[in-house]
Structure formats: structure tokens, C-alpha cells
Amino acid sequence: MTAPTPAAPIGGTTRLYAVLGDPVAQVQAPALINPLLAALHRDAVVVPVHARPPHLETVVRGLQRVENLDGLFVTVPHKVAVRSLADRCGPTVDIVGSANVLRREPDGTWLAENFDGSGFVAGLVAAGHDPRGSRAALVGTGGAGSAIAAALLAAGVEHLLVHDTDTAKLDALAARLDALWPGRVHPLAAPTLEDTDIAVNATPLGLRAHDPLPFPLESLPPGCVVADIIMKPRETRLLREAAARGHRIHHGIHMLEGQLNSYREFFDLR
């Protein structure tokens, strides 16, 4: 077994990246990206920053003024709100209305982009679940869910069912997606998923052991892929019960792994 590359000592020249979330105990970006930085011999480190929603703008504005901070990774529940704290947004952000990364530009301004969707699809394909031509269902249209919905359609999903308890948010996303992929997006009033090849949980349900299931499993057809975007715990209740019913399951960590190449390009980690 190859020994892991030792991390560079943190000093006065170290560049910083922060992961913003509430909570942050579950974030996996430091564990995935810090070894990459070490392997590339970069004097840089990714650290979690716990920011509650009422303090998000204060925290982000403060971090943006830290001269040795080069970027922000953004997780639940800040992906929609953080969009307004960037100076410019990439095309995906404009489509889905949320961001999961911000980068300091050479002129000191901040650019926002979202790789959740492309990372999720890359993870699906790598695991042998190519969504092209399939019927998919997505529950949860927050920051990650909206990006995943757009990426599934861009990847060739023919029929996408979408549900969220916030009907205004659901309808707004469906309208934006229908403008680009007419006739392929179908909002659901209830999370009853039938005739589905891929069923995705993009809600926070599953972070805690006592959480209810985000959608019932009884109506899913045999052979359906049940995917969760929650990374910790790895085996959510949804995935455990889906596996017990004989469904193929897809873990949340694959979405982050699928984003790694996009992060490398976005932050110039070559």
C-alpha cells in the first residue's frame, strides 16, 4: 500500500479554503481535497466553518476580506443564499439559482459556480448508472437538488419527476427547467414515485437517525436505483431500507468524488 502524501505544515504562506455549512460535522470536502493539495505539494488547506443562516452574510463578507483565502465551498443550507454574495455567477448558477463554490478572481472579485449536478451525474455514470434515456425522480429542490435536476436533464433523462414541500420553490424551478428542456419536467404534489429508473433524495432527511424517509419505497419498481446525496452517515435509513428491498443504491460520497476534477479546474489545482 502506498503511504499517503504528508500534508505541508501550516505557516504564514498557507493559502486557505473554507467549507461553509450549518451543521459542518458531516462535511467530507476537507478529507477529500486536503490529500489532493498535499499530493500536488500545494501550501494550502481546506477547513470547515460553521455559519448559521442569520450570520451567513457577515461570515462570508469577513472571509472574502481574508487576503490568503482563495475559495469557498458551500453546503447545506447556504447554497441559494450565497449566490447573492458573489460578484459574478457562472451559467449553471443562473439556471439553477444556487452555488456550491466561490473563487477569488485576480482582480479581487468573487465568481460563483455550482458543480453539484455535474458531480452527481459523473458519480452515477462512474457507478454504472448512466441516466441517459431514463425516467428519474428527485425529491428536494434546494441548492443541490436544483443543480441535480438540471444536470439529469442535460445528461439525457427523458422524464423527470420533481417534488418539494415548498411549492413556490418547486414551481419556480420547474418553470426555469421547462424553458430549457420543454415537456420533460413534471412537478409532483406528493413524493409518490412510480415508474422510475432512478430515485434521488436531495433533501436533508437522513442526516439524523430519527428522520423519516424522504419518499416511500413501496411504489418503486424492481431494479430502481435509489440515490442519496447525504454523505454522513454513509448508509442512511433510505439506502438501508432500499437495499433490503433489493434496489440498487448509490451513496452520497459519489457526488463529491464526481466533482473533484471540476474543483481542480475551477481552482487551478493542477
Secondary structure, DSSP 4 states (H G I P E B T S, - for coil): -PPPPPPPPP-TT-EEEEEEESS-TT--HHHHHHHHHHHTT-SEEEEEEE--GGGHHHHHHHHHT-TTEEEEEE-TT-TTGGGGGSSEE-HHHHHHS--SEEEE-TTS-EEEE--HHHHHHHHHHHTT---TT-EEEEE--SHHHHHHHHHHHHTT-SEEEEE-S-HHHHHHHHHHHHHHSTT-EEEESS----S-SEEEE-SSTTSSTTPPPSS-STTSPTT-EEEE---SSSS-HHHHHHHHTT-EEE-THHHHHHHHHHHHHHTT--
